[in-house]
Amino acid sequence: NLLELYDNQDYQIEILIDRLKIKRNTSRNPLFSVAFVFQNMEKAKISVEKLKVEKYFYNNKTSKFDIAFTAEEKEDIIEFKIEYCTGLFKSDTISRMAEHFKNILKQISYNREQKIGHINILTEEEKKQLIYDFNRTDMVYKNNRLFVELFQEQVKKTPDNIAFVYKDKKLTYKEVNEKSNQLARLLRNKGLKEEKTASILVERSLEMIIPVLSVLKAGGAYVPIDPDYSGKRIEHVITDTDILLTQKDFLEKISFSGIIIDLEDENLYRNDSSNLPVTNNRNHLAYIIYTSGSTGSPQGVMIEHKSLTNFCLWYKEDRNLTEKDNIPYLSNFAFDASIMEIFPPLIAGSTIHIIDYDTKLSIYALNDYFEKNHITGAFMTTRFGEEFITIVENKSLRWLDIGGEKLRIYRKKNYTIRNVYGPTECTVYTTNFIIDRDYDNIPIGK
């Protein structure tokens, strides 16, 4: 093939590019971006009387191509050099590429008949890293304890730490635990237990997370509902639940035949405030979050306690959450991102700041709140996150999770930006209410 190509060696490259109608760009070669040069010419030895001739090596700071491989025969070796564009590649990437290329040559020398697709470019160390090290994601559960138990352990450690902040109001870990215990006892008396569900329809407030904890403590599973949903959608969701926890303003807008609990009733918090015996196991249902319904009716995705514990322990370790962290609660109550904003911080002793609507809608106001209250980590949807990292220079964050879809822009910041997009961590199959709940094999952090 190469010999046949020499018939066209005098064809002018400019004419070729014009006829191919390739769009020109002064920063790139128009026809190819990678070159491989094999130097095997005889080198003439220069000899001049009374004159010493030496090679002059200079550091070329311009790369003609994205990557250029040069191979040169020297006595009994072949020396390779790689010239590359530092704007496209890191030195580590090129070093790894060089090792891969050597592996290819070794394998070809062992067996010239093997197909290209069967050549393994990885080193033994890389194979070990990919197959074993990266998949070492198991985590031992703390004696199979549930989120409620982990939270109550944290309450013992930091009873006076602030658990929730909303505007100028605050609740300590001890207050949150006692209030949720009181409401949980009432819910148990109303029949809420394992595999029973309670829907929660509340406005954004300081106490909005207490019914969530109460349902889990009682042994049931909670179903969060966005107050902005239409009446028809709310009724579709609450139809399958056993108890509805809500506020007076919503009672006139919906119809529910089950047990209704008014969260504004002060008598709810007059029961025994001590911890309840835990009745759940890892396989019981913890919560149900409904899909948007964009392809039909909203469908409930059911998550068990083992998955919730798994996620909380991984997230706490991965983000290095501690009692010193301040985490904003920005998400929609019925959005799955709310899980990472509520549960992992509560087993780490962190403070959760429930951000009001006005602050949420202004990037500048939100950044001011972050810096004033020393917010250390946050989650934002992609479009909002893109604007945030473009417009403001935050000085308090350690990390920022951005999810929903791929980032279109990126700005280097003094905090870590994690972009999580695409499908959910695992494939789930939903019906109107029930899905396959076997999450035993989900590796931690996946």
C-alpha positions in Angstrom: 0.0 0.0 0.0 2.8 2.4 0.9 4.6 1.8 -2.4 1.4 2.5 -4.4 1.1 5.8 -2.6 4.4 6.9 -3.9 2.8 7.3 -7.3 1.1 10.4 -5.8 3.9 11.8 -3.9 4.2 14.9 -6.0 0.5 15.8 -5.6 0.4 19.3 -4.1 -1.1 19.3 -0.5 -2.6 22.8 -1.0 -4.6 21.5 -4.0 -5.7 18.4 -2.0 -6.9 20.6 0.9 -8.8 22.9 -1.4 -10.5 20.0 -3.2 -11.5 18.4 0.1 -13.0 21.7 1.1 -11.4 21.4 4.6 -12.1 24.4 6.8 -8.8 26.1 7.7 -7.7 26.9 11.3 -4.4 28.5 11.9 -3.9 26.6 15.2 -4.1 23.2 13.6 -2.8 21.2 10.6 -5.7 21.0 8.2 -5.2 17.4 7.1 -3.9 15.4 10.0 -3.0 16.0 13.7 -0.7 13.0 14.4 2.6 12.3 12.7 4.9 9.2 12.9 8.4 9.7 11.5 10.9 6.9 11.2 14.5 8.2 10.7 16.7 5.5 9.2 19.0 7.6 7.0 22.7 7.2 7.2 24.3 10.1 9.0 27.3 11.7 7.4 30.2 12.3 9.7 31.6 15.8 9.3 35.3 16.0 9.6 37.2 19.3 9.3 40.9 19.7 10.1 41.4 21.5 13.4 37.6 21.9 13.8 35.5 20.1 16.4 31.9 19.5 15.4 29.2 18.7 18.1 25.5 18.3 18.0 23.5 21.3 19.3 20.4 20.3 21.2 17.8 23.0 21.7 14.5 23.0 23.5 11.8 23.4 20.8 8.8 25.1 22.5 6.4 24.8 19.5 4.6 21.6 18.5 3.7 21.3 14.8 1.1 18.7 15.5 -1.0 17.5 18.3 1.4 14.5 18.7 4.5 13.6 16.7 6.2 10.3 17.2 9.8 10.1 16.0 11.7 6.8 15.8 15.4 6.8 15.1 17.8 3.9 14.6 21.0 4.1 16.7 23.3 1.2 16.4 21.4 -1.7 18.2 18.5 0.4 19.5 15.6 2.4 18.3 15.1 5.7 20.2 11.6 7.2 20.4 10.7 10.8 21.0 7.3 12.2 21.4 6.6 15.9 20.7 3.1 17.0 21.8 1.0 20.0 22.4 0.9 20.9 26.1 -2.4 22.6 25.7 -4.0 19.3 24.9 -2.0 16.7 26.9 -0.4 16.4 30.3 3.0 14.9 30.6 1.6 12.0 32.6 -0.7 11.2 29.7 2.1 11.1 27.2 4.3 9.0 29.6 1.5 6.5 29.9 1.0 6.5 26.2 4.7 5.7 25.7 4.4 2.7 28.0 1.4 1.5 26.1 3.3 1.8 22.8 6.1 -0.2 24.2 3.6 -2.9 25.3 2.2 -3.1 21.8 5.7 -3.5 20.4 6.6 -6.3 22.9 3.4 -8.2 22.2 3.9 -7.9 18.4 7.4 -9.2 18.8 6.1 -12.2 20.7 3.3 -13.0 18.2 3.2 -11.2 14.9 0.1 -13.1 13.8 -2.3 -11.8 16.5 -5.0 -9.4 15.6 -4.7 -5.8 16.5 -7.8 -5.9 18.6 -6.3 -8.7 20.7 -3.2 -6.6 21.7 -3.4 -5.5 25.3 -1.9 -2.0 25.8 -2.1 -1.9 29.6 0.8 -2.6 31.9 0.4 -5.3 34.6 0.2 -2.5 37.2 -2.6 -0.7 35.3 -4.5 -4.0 34.9 -4.3 -4.6 38.6 -5.4 -1.0 39.3 -8.4 -1.2 36.9 -9.5 -4.7 37.8 -8.9 -4.8 41.6 -8.0 -1.4 43.1 -10.7 0.7 41.4 -13.3 -2.0 42.2 -12.4 -2.3 45.9 -15.5 -0.3 46.8 -17.0 -2.5 49.5 -17.6 -0.9 52.9 -18.5 -2.8 56.0 -21.8 -1.6 57.5 -21.5 -0.6 61.2 -23.2 -3.7 62.5 -25.9 -3.2 59.9 -27.2 -0.1 61.7 -29.7 2.1 59.9 -29.6 5.8 59.3 -31.8 6.5 62.3 -29.3 4.7 64.6 -26.3 6.6 63.0 -28.2 9.9 63.5 -28.9 9.1 67.1 -25.3 8.3 67.7 -24.4 11.7 66.4 -26.9 13.3 68.6 -25.1 11.8 71.6 -21.8 13.2 70.4 -23.0 16.7 69.5 -26.4 17.4 71.2 -25.8 21.2 71.2 -24.5 21.5 67.7 -26.9 23.4 65.3 -28.6 20.9 63.0 -30.8 23.2 61.0 -30.8 26.9 60.2 -33.6 28.8 58.4 -33.4 32.6 58.2 -32.9 33.7 61.8 -34.2 30.5 63.5 -32.1 27.4 64.6 -32.6 23.9 65.9 -30.0 21.9 67.8 -29.4 18.2 67.2 -31.0 17.5 70.6 -34.1 19.5 69.7 -34.5 17.9 66.3 -34.1 14.4 67.9 -36.6 15.0 70.6 -39.2 16.6 68.3 -38.9 13.8 65.8 -39.2 11.2 68.6 -42.4 12.8 69.9 -44.0 12.8 66.4 -42.7 9.3 65.7 -44.6 7.9 68.7 -47.8 9.5 67.5 -47.3 8.0 64.0 -46.7 4.5 65.5 -49.9 4.9 67.5 -51.6 5.8 64.2 -50.4 2.5 62.7 -47.3 3.6 60.8 -44.8 0.7 60.7 -42.5 -1.2 58.4 -43.4 -1.1 54.7 -46.2 1.4 55.5 -45.9 4.9 53.8 -46.5 8.4 54.9 -46.5 11.3 52.4 -45.2 14.7 53.5 -46.5 17.9 52.0 -45.0 21.0 53.7 -43.7 24.5 52.9 -40.1 25.3 53.1 -39.4 26.0 56.8 -37.1 25.2 59.8 -39.2 22.2 60.8 -39.7 20.6 57.3 -37.2 17.8 57.9 -38.6 16.7 61.3 -41.5 14.8 59.8 -39.0 13.0 57.5 -37.0 11.8 60.5 -40.2 11.0 62.4 -41.5 8.7 59.7 -38.2 6.8 59.6 -38.1 6.6 63.4 -41.6 5.2 63.4 -40.5 2.5 61.0 -42.3 3.7 57.9 -41.2 5.1 54.6 -41.6 8.7 53.7 -42.9 10.1 50.3 -41.9 13.8 49.8 -44.3 16.0 47.8 -43.5 19.4 46.2 -46.1 22.0 47.3 -45.9 23.4 43.8 -47.3 20.2 42.2 -50.8 20.4 40.8 -53.7 19.1 42.9 -54.1 16.2 40.5 -50.5 15.1 40.8 -50.5 15.4 44.6 -53.6 13.3 44.8 -52.0 10.7 42.4 -49.0 10.4 44.8 -50.8 10.4 48.1 -53.4 7.8 47.0 -51.0 5.0 47.6 -49.8 6.2 51.0 -51.3 5.4 54.4 -50.8 8.7 56.2 -50.5 12.3 55.1 -48.5 14.8 57.1 -49.2 18.3 56.0 -50.2 21.9 56.9 -53.6 23.6 57.1 -53.2 25.6 53.9 -53.1 22.4 51.8 -56.0 20.6 53.4 -58.6 22.5 51.4 -56.8 21.8 48.1 -56.6 18.1 48.2 -58.8 15.0 48.9 -57.4 12.2 51.0 -59.3 9.3 52.6 -56.5 8.1 54.9 -55.1 9.5 58.2 -54.2 13.2 58.0 -51.9 14.8 60.5 -51.7 18.6 60.8 -48.1 19.5 61.4 -49.0 22.9 62.8 -50.9 21.2 65.8 -48.8 21.9 68.9 -50.2 18.9 70.6 -48.1 16.7 68.3 -45.0 17.4 70.4 -46.2 16.5 73.9 -45.3 12.8 73.8 -42.3 11.1 75.3 -39.1 12.5 73.6 -36.8 9.5 74.2 -35.5 7.4 71.4 -37.9 4.7 70.1 -36.9 1.0 69.7 -35.8 0.5 66.1 -38.1 -2.0 64.3 -36.7 -1.8 60.7 -34.1 -4.0 59.1 -31.9 -3.2 56.1 -34.4 -4.6 53.6 -37.3 -2.4 54.7 -38.4 0.6 52.6 -36.9 4.0 53.6 -38.4 6.4 51.1 -40.2 6.7 47.7 -39.4 9.5 45.3 -41.6 9.9 42.3 -40.4 10.6 38.7 -41.4 13.7 36.9 -44.1 11.9 34.9 -42.8 13.5 31.6 -43.4 10.2 29.8 -46.7 9.4 31.5 -47.9 9.1 35.0 -45.4 9.8 37.8 -43.8 6.5 39.0 -42.5 5.8 42.5 -38.9 4.7 42.9 -38.6 2.7 46.1 -35.3 2.9 48.1 -34.5 0.6 51.0 -32.6 1.4 54.3 -29.5 -0.5 53.1 -29.2 1.8 50.1 -29.7 4.9 52.2 -27.1 3.8 54.8 -24.7 2.8 52.0 -25.0 6.2 50.3 -24.7 8.2 53.6 -21.5 6.4 54.7 -19.9 6.8 51.2 -20.8 10.4 50.9 -19.6 11.3 54.4 -16.3 9.7 53.7 -15.8 10.9 50.1 -16.6 14.6 51.0 -14.9 14.3 54.4 -17.9 15.6 56.2 -17.4 16.7 59.8 -19.0 18.8 62.5 -17.4 21.9 61.1 -19.2 21.7 57.7 -22.1 23.9 56.7 -24.3 22.4 54.0 -27.0 24.3 52.1 -30.4 22.7 51.5 -31.2 24.1 48.0 -33.0 21.3 46.3 -36.7 20.7 45.7 -38.0 18.5 48.6 -39.3 15.9 46.1 -36.0 15.8 44.1 -33.5 13.0 44.7 -30.7 15.5 45.2 -32.3 16.4 48.5 -31.1 13.0 49.9 -27.4 14.2 49.8 -28.3 17.5 51.4 -30.2 16.0 54.3 -28.9 12.6 55.4 -25.1 12.5 55.1 -24.6 15.8 57.0 -26.9 14.6 59.8 -24.6 11.6 60.5 -21.6 13.8 60.5 -22.8 16.5 62.9 -22.8 19.2 60.2 -25.2 22.1 60.0 -27.8 22.2 57.3 -28.9 25.7 56.1 -32.4 25.6 54.6 -32.1 28.4 52.0 -35.2 30.5 51.4 -36.6 31.0 47.9 -35.5 34.6 47.5 -31.9 33.8 48.3 -32.0 30.7 46.0 -33.1 32.8 43.0 -30.2 35.2 43.2 -26.6 34.0 42.5 -25.1 37.0 44.2 -27.4 36.7 47.3 -26.6 33.0 47.5 -22.9 33.5 47.3 -23.1 36.2 50.0 -25.0 33.8 52.2 -22.4 31.1 51.5 -19.5 33.3 52.5 -21.2 34.9 55.5 -22.2 31.4 56.9 -19.1 29.6 55.8 -20.9 27.1 53.6 -18.3 24.4 52.7 -20.1 22.1 50.2 -23.1 22.3 48.0 -25.1 20.8 45.2 -26.5 22.7 42.2 -28.3 21.8 39.0 -26.2 22.2 35.9 -27.5 25.5 34.4 -27.5 27.2 37.8 -24.1 25.8 38.7 -22.6 27.0 35.4 -23.8 30.6 36.1 -22.5 30.3 39.7 -19.0 29.3 38.8 -18.9 31.9 36.0 -20.3 34.9 37.8 -19.0 34.7 41.3 -15.7 34.0 43.1 -16.6 32.0 46.2 -14.2 31.9 49.1 -15.9 29.4 51.5 -16.6 26.2 49.5 -14.5 23.1 49.6 -16.5 21.4 46.9 -19.4 22.0 44.6 -21.4 19.1 43.1 -23.1 20.0 39.8 -25.6 17.4 38.4 -28.3 16.8 35.9 -26.4 17.0 32.7 -22.9 17.6 31.4 -21.2 21.0 32.1 -20.9 23.1 29.0 -18.4 25.4 30.6 -15.7 25.1 33.2 -13.8 27.6 35.3 -10.8 26.7 37.5 -11.7 27.5 41.1 -10.2 27.2 44.5 -12.7 24.4 45.3 -13.4 21.1 43.7 -16.1 20.9 41.1 -17.7 17.5 40.6 -19.9 17.1 37.5 -22.3 14.2 37.9 -24.6 13.7 34.9 -26.3 11.1 32.8 -28.2 8.1 34.1 -28.7 7.4 37.7 -26.2 5.3 39.6 -28.1 2.1 38.9 -30.8 1.0 36.5 -34.2 0.8 38.1 -37.4 -0.4 36.6 -40.5 1.4 37.8 -44.2 0.6 37.7 -46.7 2.9 39.2 -45.4 2.1 42.7 -43.2 -1.0 42.9 -39.7 -1.6 41.6 -37.0 -4.2 41.9 -35.6 -3.3 45.3 -32.5 -5.6 45.3 -29.7 -3.1 45.9 -27.3 -5.5 47.7 -24.9 -5.5 44.8 -24.5 -1.7 44.3 -20.9 -0.9 45.1 -20.4 1.9 47.5 -20.1 5.2 45.7 -21.4 3.8 42.4 
